[in-house]
Amino acid sequence: MLVKTFGSAVYGIEAITITIEVNISGGNPAYFIVGLPDNAVRESMQRVEAALQTNNFRMPRQKIVVNMAPADIRKEGSAYDLTIATAILASSGQIKEDNLDKYIIMGELSLDGSLQPIKGSLPIAIQARKDGFKGFILPRQNAREAAIVNELDVYGVDNIKEVAGFFNGDVKLEPVLVNTREEFFNSLCNYDSDFSEVKGQENIKRALEIAAAGGHNVILIGPPGAGKTMLARRLPSILPPLSLYESLETTKIHSVAGKLSTADALVTMRPFRSPHHTISDVALVGGGSNPQPGEISLAHNGVLFLDELPEFKRSALEVMRQPLEERKVTISRAKFSVDYPSSFMLVASMNPCPCGYYNHPEKECICPPGAVQKYLSKISGPLLDRIDLHVEVTPVNFSELSSDRLAEKSEDIRQRVIVARELQTERFGNRPDLHANAQMSPQMVRDICKINTAGQTLLKKAMEKLGLSARAYDRILKVSRTIADLAGSEDIKLEHLAEAIHFRSLDRDGWAG
């Protein structure tokens, strides 16, 4: 008897509906799975057989052929166990097949019939609604994540018995309900850390405010213990809150990567990813034999913090250059390619030299001649060009550390950032793909970031003295436009341009000796 059930395959952050056809016919007992399955799918028959027998179902001792269509798309992972098991039960007459075509069914089976969580339940639910399915049956651990998709009944189940009872009419399953907007707004901006906890460092806070307002990349250079990491970790708290669309897009990526906890339905705060400097190229950018999003995609709509930048492998840093420009990463394989969005703010930190005390106001640098330049040369010029703000961080003195003066709260800084971003949204009104000044193309920089004759003279002198590249020229204009937005100015003034040039520390002659 031929029976069809429906599952789904995830490619990139999108899903494709997969039809599972099971035919049980006479002959010697044998199991065949066709349709380009990987090893995890092939092994499913052993898990299915054990789960059915443990729960007092009958595993047919006949020839069983399982076809996964479309057959030219590779099927990966163990999430098809429940789909195949349900089809076998229906094909052997142990459950009714009347309503099978109305549901997407996904889940990994344990040998006792209980269900393990799966990856990518949110994009699967979105595609299920798009394809007109009535409901989605999946492990209970993933139910809240999938239930944020409205107009789709999402049923979280614990074991295969509940699924069989549901289709036979013996068990009534209650759909999981999540109020998406309530969930979203209740958790916005609940950050654990705040800029008010940082003593001193007002110039660094100003630089990070500019970076947040324009979506600019920033590098912090300073000695150990100056507060670089502390400041970077508080950057998400001054970024504008996620929109509902951004939240859903970010949640899809974390869902595909299996990074959502069972209690979370939505990612409501901007991500902050801080990979260790031993990270591999694939883990940073994404890929692998079964492509998965990397750290740059997990930081989408948020912040990627690279602490001790020169200690990262040069190859890992170089593969970031294209995603930094295009704001997406393409993983190509022989038969397919997938795109992962990677629109993030890069925040990097580094010591100025191997010992960490070059240019320190009190401690003496013990590095040999040329060591500072050699240390800095670990970071390629093209990568530094893509970083808009170079900020020197100096240690906080005792009087500032012991001061009782309250620093400005993140909430107050965030309000100024939001106002600046609103000006940019209005400016780019006809370009929904642009949200911040840092995303402007070179042509848009020429059209929008116009400066007067005095400004041209100042920028020309800076270019000649610092030996800036054409990309650095564009970066300075973008940053000066953001500073003008924070000041509420329609025009880029000399002081805005001068402040933007000031934030190109690593371009200055003689900085590294």
NORNOR-V284391 format. One line per field, one symbol per residue. psi: psi as a letter, one per 30 degrees, with the letter a starting at -180 (. if undefined). A space follows every 10 residues. Layout:
BEGIN
psi: ???
END
This chain:
BEGIN
psi: kkkklkakkk kbgllkkkkj kkkkllakkk kkklhhlaee eefeeeeeee eeeegglkjk hakkkkkjkk fgkkkklgff eeeeeeeeee eggflkgege ffkkkkkkkl fgflklllkg feeeeeeeee ggkeljklke fgeeefffjl gkjkjklflf eeeeeeffgf kjkkkkkkje eeeeffgkgi kflkfffkkb heeeeeeeee eeeghkkkkk kllkgfgeee eeffeffglk lkleeeeeee eeeeeefhfk lffkekjfkk kjkillfgkl eeeeflblej klkaefefgk gbkjjjkief fkkeeeeeff eeeeefglkk jkleflkkkk khjlkkjlll lfleffgkgk fekkkgklkf eeeeeeffkl eeeeffjekj kkkllkleee efkfkklkle eeeeeeeeee eeeeeeegeg iffkflefgk leeeeeeeik laeeeeeeee eeeeefhkle eeeeeeeeee eeeeeefgke ljleeeeeee eehheffkkf eg.
END
